[in-house]
Amino acid sequence: MVTFAWIALAVVCLVVGVVGGYYFLSLVGIRRLDDAREEYHRYRSEKKDAAEKEAGAIVASAKQEIKALRESAEKELNRRKQELERRERNFYRMEEKLTHRMDKLDNKLNEAEKARQRAVELEQKLEGKHAAIDEELARVAQLTRDEARETLLKRVEEEMAYELDKRRRELDQQAERDAAQEARNLVVKAIHRCTVDHYSDAIITTVELKKDDMKGRIIGREGRNIRTIEQLTGVDIIIDDTPNVVVLSSFDPVRREVARLAMERLVADGRIHPTKIEEVVAKASEEMEDVVWEAGQEAAFRTGITGLHPELIKLLGRLKFRTSFGQNALKHSIEVSNLASVMAAELGLDPKNAKRGGLLHDIGKAMDAELEGTHPQIGMEFAKKHGENPVVCNVIGGHHGDIEQTVEAVIVQVADAVSASRPGARGEAMTSYLQRLEKLEDIGRSFSGVEKCYAIQAGRELRVLVKPEMVDDVVAYSLCRKIAKRIEEELEYPGMIRVTLIRELRETEFAK
């Protein structure tokens, strides 16, 4: 009985276990099925998103290609449109040219007809002159022998004077062309062999300050510092409202340079009082003497000139701090020396005196302003005093034509003009420049028969328009020479001035 109970219990337990296992397995299967469904739906969603993205990319690419094709088509359409417009413009332009040519042809036909009419008129005038000549011959036939001879000589003299002026004009033009070509070759050779790279210099007249309060220290208590500097250097010091700038004013550029050096050192040192000022100015003066001496020696070395007196070397060095219309006087002297040497050699002369005279020709400008006389006279006397030979002294004194010139002096005068007239070499004040242009035009207008005058090319050329009924071709030639001669006598100018005389005759007729 007990055994049966255990068996029944075991059977019940087995049945319960089978049923529980079935339900457990059913639950597990359902869960796996749900997981599989979820995995399927997720996979399907991912594939769908990827497909949609790919489709979107394809659509975007297609849109871009369509846009590119559309832009390309529009560009091609615009290009063809522009080509058609260009061809249309060319067509209109050709039509205008043809119309213009037709107009010109009509004008030429009209001019030919006018020329034919003038020829007829001239023929009629010629017949009238023949008749007048016949009358004159009849009248002369009644004159005595002496009267006829006098009349004939007078007429021949008038005709020969005209022919002589005409022949003189032709010979002068030929001589001017030959001389101009020869002079041009000579100057070009000299310039090519003496090329320089200097330009217009400007002397420094201002001193920059780091701080604006330094002006008070320069002035000093009751102005003692600024008075000391002015007394020691001989330069006026201008202190105004310009920030961080002190202006130095003096007609002597060497003194102005000494003052500039001293002022810069005092400002850099910061200790500004009378004792320090005396010390700095004395040292700057000594250094300036060394600078002047070295500049003079360098100029002599660059030109290859030896045996100069020490005083002449000092004057050459002082030219380094002088300018003429903005051109540095020392560099100008070196350039003139080289140009004169080459010109003399090209002419078969000894270039030594020309070179030496060219270097020393402006030493009079370095002398004190208190000396009386022009700078050629002052320089010539100084050169004689210090042993220069007479030829060089004549070059110095005659390079502006003030005295009788040697050949070397003429060469240096030409070299001086070439150096001064080189474009960019010199500057000129606006007032004097305008005055020179007005004077140039006034000279041209002062002659009879002149209608208008114009100074052009910065005063390098004068255009003169004359009245054709008062001035013929031969008289125009003579008038042009007179105007040029008058300009040479009354004006001072660098280089040359071309005088161009224009005689224009216009005739107007109307076709009705």
Number of C-alpha atoms within 10 A of each C-alpha: 6 7 8 9 10 11 12 12 12 12 12 12 12 12 12 12 12 12 12 12 12 12 12 12 12 12 12 12 12 12 12 12 12 12 12 12 12 12 12 12 12 12 12 12 12 12 12 12 12 12 12 12 12 12 12 12 12 12 12 12 12 12 12 12 12 12 12 12 12 12 12 12 12 12 12 12 12 12 12 12 12 12 12 12 12 12 12 12 12 12 12 12 12 12 12 12 12 12 12 12 12 12 12 12 12 12 12 12 12 13 12 12 12 15 12 12 12 12 12 12 12 12 12 12 12 12 12 12 12 12 12 12 12 12 12 11 12 11 11 16 11 10 13 10 11 9 12 15 13 12 14 13 12 12 12 12 12 12 11 12 12 14 13 13 15 17 13 15 15 12 12 12 12 12 12 12 12 12 12 12 12 12 13 12 13 16 20 13 15 21 19 11 12 18 11 12 6 13 15 17 19 13 15 13 16 17 16 14 17 11 11 15 11 17 18 13 17 24 19 17 11 8 12 13 20 24 16 18 24 14 10 15 22 17 21 18 21 13 17 11 9 9 14 16 19 23 16 21 17 16 12 15 21 22 20 24 22 24 29 23 19 23 25 15 17 18 19 12 10 12 14 21 19 16 11 14 21 16 11 21 22 16 14 21 19 12 14 19 16 14 16 21 20 16 21 25 20 15 20 21 11 11 18 12 16 10 8 17 12 13 14 20 22 21 23 31 28 25 26 24 22 22 20 16 16 17 21 22 25 26 22 24 28 24 26 31 28 27 29 33 28 26 26 22 14 16 11 9 15 13 20 18 24 32 30 30 30 32 28 29 32 26 27 26 21 24 16 10 12 6 10 9 11 12 21 26 19 21 25 24 16 19 26 14 9 13 11 19 12 13 18 26 25 24 31 31 28 23 27 19 13 11 14 12 18 15 14 28 29 19 26 33 23 20 28 25 18 20 23 22 15 11 10 12 19 19 14 11 8 9 8 10 15 14 11 17 18 14 16 23 20 13 16 28 19 11 13 12 17 21 13 14 20 19 21 12 10 10 19 15 17 23 17 21 19 24 17 17 10 11 17 13 12 16 15 20 16 15 20 17 14 14 22 17 11 14 19 13 9 10 11 9 15 14 14 13 17 14 18 16 20 17 16 11 9 5 4 4 6 5 5 3
